[in-house]
């Protein structure tokens, strides 16, 4: 992504890590960016929130990700959200589906961090009180996924 700060690739990486970490801590699971559901619109706005201070292209689909794929990606998100909401017992499958979303690379950068934070928010929204299911699901997502 084109950086707004005029920093080298090495320097922007360090700044990015600190800013995204701070912004992640500011997020509240009830914060929905004005969308009525957890879907692609929320994901784009979350990416913009996390990376918008640093990159011009934050919150936009990668140039290699075609617009027609956007609806299919939204369906994949909604399918995973429904599995979580209904406490599907196959948490390994859910984690693998989330990893598949990361691998789709819909953003130029920040795919893993944005998608993992997105699903942390989904889990926290449906289950404000942590329970055995949410603990196991979050652990499986962390194991199967990439570093946040």
Helices and strands as residue ranges (DSSP letters): H 9-26, H 40-51, H 68-85, H 91-103, H 111-126, H 132-144
